[in-house]
Amino acid sequence: MTAKGGRMVWTVAFALQVVGAIVLLFIDTAMPTKVLAFTAFAVVVNGVALMLARGSGVRPPWEAIFSAVLQDKTADVGEEMALGWKALDDKEFETAIAHFDQVTKADPTRADATYARGHAHRQLGQNAAALADFSRALSLKPDLVTARQARAALYLERGDLDAAIDDTTEILRHDEHDVAAMRLRGLARARRGDAEDALADLKEAIRLNPTDAELHFERGKLFEARGEVNHALTDYTEAGRLDPSGPGRAAKAELQQKRGTVKG
């Protein structure tokens, strides 16, 4: 029998079983009897279909269903996750993506694998794919903080400041001392021009992590814009001390020149 013939056989077998189930619903008898009758009918129909479709290469439709339901995915998923994390540690990002792909195919509900794949995409500069994975992971597990922080950082980098602020505010709603979220929100608010809110966030972020040069630099810019020159110079000085190659020293020198405190 040809493959087309095999598909026809299984289509007819499926239709007969649907009709049989409908007919049994209208027969006035006990439900256990109906279930037994349908089971017997289905066994006969599928047995005949197996015989007729033999050699066509077409497998019974319920075989795929049973395989999906009964397949032991745990070992494969666990192994693929371990290999994916190892590839990430080894900075083999394309390999990591391939492993996490296998996990999400086997179990589409794995938010951790989806997030990890997004992280690998991010390292490769594939930001659209990373954003899609972070968002998918959060749709599966809204309290996955690592995914929300990663998405906020990506939003900030892309200049989508409102989205970055929304994500970090959601994190801080559950943990007001999350320094990474406070840092990101402070930076996003600073770049959006929300001086008061940004200063409050940056002050708290610096209290939690006083060695972050970028935070001092961004707060210095806010102080400078407000005309609080001494505070700005203090922050620029600290930024330059913490990161000599960063913009803090140049900003300090420029501000000093504006004030006329640098000779020549």
N, C-alpha and C positions, 0 to 999 in steps of 0.2 A: 504493500500500500504506500502511496506517495504521502509526503508531508501534508499536502493540502487535504488529502483524504483523512489523515489522522486528526488534523484540526477539526474537520467536519464531524468526525465521530465524537470527539470530546465535546464539541458544541452541542450536539444533539443529546449526549448523555447528561450534560449539565441542565439543558432545558427540560428533559424528562424529570429530573429530580426536583426542579423548581415546581413543575406542574404537580408532581406527586405530593410535595409538601403542601401546596395550596389545597389540593383535593382533601388531604387528610385533615386540614383545619376545619373543614365543613362537615366531617363525619362525626356523628354523635357517639363518641366513645371516650374512655378515660385517656388522659394525656400520656401516661406510661405506655398504654397500648399503641397510641399514635407514634410515639418515639420508636418503639420496637418495630412497628410496621414500616416506618420510613427507613430505619437502619437496614432492615432486610431488603427492602426495595433498592436502596442505594448500593448495597453490596452486589446485588444481581446486575444492576445497570452498569456499574463500574467494572465488574468482572467481564461482562460481554464487551464493553468498550476496550478493555485491555487486550482482549483476544483479537478484536477487529483491527485495532490500531498497531498491533505488533509489527515491528519492522518498518514503521513509518518514521521513526526517530522522534516522534512527538510524545512528550511526557504528560502524564495526567496533570491537570491544573492544580489539584489539591496536593500534589507532591511538593511543589514549590512552597505552598503555604505551610505544610507540615515541616518542611526543611527550615523555613524562616522561624517558625515557632519553637521547634525542638532543638535547633542547632545550638551547641555549646559554644557561646561566644567568649566566655570569660577568659580562657587561656589566651586566645588570639588577641583580644582587646588589651589584656594586661601586658602581653609581650610587646605589642605595637606601641603602647604608651611608654613603656620603659625604653624602647629603642628610640622613640621620638624625643624623649627628654635627654637621652644620651647624645643624640645628634645635636640638639640645641646646645648642650654643654660644650660640645666639640666645635660649635659654630658651623656645623654642616646643615645649613638652614633648608636647603632644597630637600635633603634627605629627611629632615625632620617633618617637613610638610607632607612628604609621601607617606610617612608612618601615621601621622595624625589623620590623613585622608582615609587610611584603612580603618582607623578607629571610628570615625564619623560615619563611614559607610556601614559598618557593622552595627553601630549604635548611634543613630542621629541625635540622641538626647544627651550625649556626653558634652556638657558645657566646658569642662576642663580641657578636653582635646580641641574643641573649637577655638577656645581662647589661646591655647598654646600654638595652634597653627597660625592664628593671627599674629602672635608675637614673632614667629618665624618670618611671616610675610613682611612684617614691619622692619626686621633686620635687613631684609633684601631691598628695602625701599619700595615695596609694593603696597603703598598706603591704602589704595582703594580696597584691595583684597583684605588687608588688615582690619580696616574699619568695618567691612561687612562681617568678618569673623567675630570681632568684639561685640558688635550689635547682636549677632545671632546668639553668641554665648550668653548675653544678658537677657535675651528673650527667653532662653531656657532656664537661666538661674539669675534672677534680678539682683540677688545679694552677693554676686561674685565680684568682690571689691577689686581684685587684680584686673579684671576685664574693664571695669568702669574707670579705674585710674588710667589704664592704658588708652582707653578711648578718649578720656579727657585730655591726656597729653597730646594725642594725635590731633584732636580738635584745636588745641592751643597752637600747635605747630602749623596747622592749615589756616589759622586765623579765624576759625569759627568760635569766637569768644563766648557767645551766648550759650552754645552747646557745652563748651568746656565748663562754664560756670554752673550750668544745670547739673552736669554729672558730678562735679566736686561737691556741690551743695547737697546732693542726695547722699553722698558718702558721709559728709559731716553731720548729716541729720541723724545718722546711726552711731557715729563715733566722732565727737567734736575735737578729739585730740589726734586725729589722723594727720600727721605732719605732711605727708605727700599730697593729700587732697588740699590742705590749707595752703601749701606752697603753690600748687597749680591754680587754685582759685585766686590767690593774691596776684599772681602774675597775669592771669586773664583779666582781672578787674583793673589792674594797673594799665594794661595795654588798651583796655576799652575806655579808660579815662575816668573811671569811678574812684576818684582820689581817696575819699573818706573810707569807703569800704575796703579799698585796696590796702590802705595804710593799716587798717585794723587787722586784716588777714596777714600781711607781711610781718607786722610786729609779732603776732602770735607764732607765725612760722619760724621767725628768727629766734624767738624764745625757745621753741622746741628743737631747732637745729641752727645754732649760732654760727656754724662753720660753712654755711652755704653762701658763696660769694655772689651768686646771681641775685639772691634775695636782697642783699645789702645794696647792690647796684641799682636794682629796680626801685627800692625804697628811696635811695638817694635821688633818683630822677624825679620821684614824686615830691620830695622835699624841695628840690630845686625849683620845680614848677610852681610851688606854693610860696617861693621866696624865702624859705627857711634854709639859708645858705650854710650855716654852721652844722646843722643836722645833716645836710646833704654831703658836706665835706667829710664829716665823720663816717658816713656810710661808704662813700667812695674810697676813703682811706682803708677801711676794713675790707672792702671788696678787693682792692689792690693787694693788700697783704695776704688775703686768702688765695687769690688767684693772680699772681703777678703778670700772667699773659692775657688776662681778661681786660675788659674795658674800664675797670675802676680807676686805674691810674691816669688814663687819658682824660676821663671825665673830670677827675679832680684837678688836673693841670688846666683844663679848659675853663673850669669854673673859677679857679684862682686868677687866671688871666682876665676874665670878665670883671673880677673885683679889683684888678690892678695890683694884686699882691705878688705877682711874679715880675721881676725886673727884666728889662731887655726884651 
